[in-house]
Amino acid sequence: MENLYTAMSANKRNSFFITVALTAVFVVLGYFLGQYWGSGYGGVFIAFLVALVMSLSAYYGGDKMVLGISRAKRIEKKDFPQLFNVIEELAIAGGLPMPAIYVIDDTAPNAFATGRDPKHASVAITTGLIQKLNRDELQGVMAHELSHVGNRDILYATMVGILVGSIAMMSDFFLRSFFWGGGRRRRSNNSEGGGGGAIFLVVAIALAVIAPIFTKLLQLAVSRQREYLADASAAKLTRYPEGLASALQKISGDKEVLEVANRATQHLYIVNPIKPFEKRAGNLFSTHPPIQDRIARLRAIR
Amino acid sequence: MIGWVVLIILAVLVFAAIGIFNNLVVLRKRCDSGWAQIDVQLKRRYDLIPNLVETVKGYLKHEREVLENVTKARQQAIDVSGVKEQAKAENMLTSTLRSLFAVAESYPDLKANQNMLALQEELASTENKISFSRQHYNEVVLEYNTRIEQVPANIFATIFNFKARDFFEIEDPVEKKAPKVSFT
């Protein structure tokens, strides 16, 4: 059975594991690319550096990137006094430091938390959600987010999001290099051009193969257990499960799509921001447990 | 050879002992800061009340008694000492505040006053912070009290005089359920 403490260490362990796995993959790819350019070990060295920079920036700057992608703006108490108060109350209840609060200017109701540890945590909420919820419901949603902060889900979820995003980007880059580079070479020099294109194709294919594996990891990052656990911890914080339950009810009734959410950040949100009728959601819809089930579980808490 | 083994075992034991001791210190510190947090929030409520009275005074000319009760309850809460008396005075203050807000309901002008709305939110939030800080205090005390009774930490607890802490208990059965205070 997953509880707060096993979740906490599992998150730290998984974050470390995904970094090591990424570095290993990069080093292997770097070796082949390096071979092509004349020095396998030079390639390994560069790939290692790239992996290191990526991991470090995901660890230290991942939260800023995610918030930037989501176009979230930092707020002060005077901007949204009630929201600020609600979060302050919950930080006291959970014995956590006060997180930075961000607001996303979008009418779709949603919220997420990010950061590497409770001391460097941020919570973001859409203006749509602030408007739709009453105080108790807002408290429930924020308690859910602070539970993610408390058990370090935010570290793993942020790392995975950033790394998945960069791999998708690199896959695109190599695929384009293959098409453009290959084409140019074929025009100028037929005998050598094929090899240059091929190596890019291999890298692109390798990355294209890795990307779904990382997406799978991303799904695991929000295993149903983890979301249920955050819901339960939220109920424990507020001692009022109905607040979150009725907030989820309200959110589930809303059909709006959050424009700023994408493949790399969708798993961070309290409910999947990419609604099932959207084509881009596809089978990734399973990143979140069914909302009605979550509500039923919350209402069963007594 | 045997000397080395003994030395290593001793070193491991010493490190384990340091770890256990430090853990106890951390847990005790958390109890202290949890208790301090309650005081911070209570103090905050005292500070908000004069503001509230000032705002409300002009509107509630015929409800002087309600206002006086709040002021009196506040003074009492500041003056008393002893955990039990303190809890009682705080409860008194909470209920006088509630009746003040109930009375304010029948004054539309007052209800629409921006200052009043802001104060209501601040006081509602402070009430929540008080009960949440008590809740958190009880959680850390539970963890600390459990730890000092567990083997092997209980040995250190006895030697270094780590005493069990009292839980924050509220006699009033209504308060016990940690009611959601919502003045709006």
Interface residues (C-beta under 8 A of the other chain):
Chain A: P81 Q82 N85 V86 E88 E89 L90 I92 A93 G94 G95 R135 D136 R239 Y240
Chain B: R30 G34 Q37 Q41 A118 E121 E122 A124 S125 N128 K129 F132 S133 Q135 H136 E139 V140 A178 K180 S182 T184
